[in-house]
């Protein structure tokens, strides 16, 4: 079970940084097809020119897919899907503007 929790934490950390970098680049990462375009190196969806943030975001997205692939191979697709779901939920909660 500790391995599952470790993957959840690792994915949440990676995805949080991807979300921050996506904001810097003006990329809407959760829109359909955007992650695939980023992986292909297509920066046309960026509304801000930030080559350093772009390259880091793209590298972290590759790492995200690598971690998910390893979890799926070691613990099954259902476990990997749950890790992704939890990471996405964590990022959404942390990136949501705080209401005053």
Secondary structure, DSSP 8 states (H G I E B T S, - for coil): -HHHHHHHHHHHHHHHHHHHHHHHHT--TTSTTHHHHHHHT--TT-SS--HHHHHHHHHHHHHHHHHHHHHHHHH-HHHHHHHHHHHHHHHHHHHS----
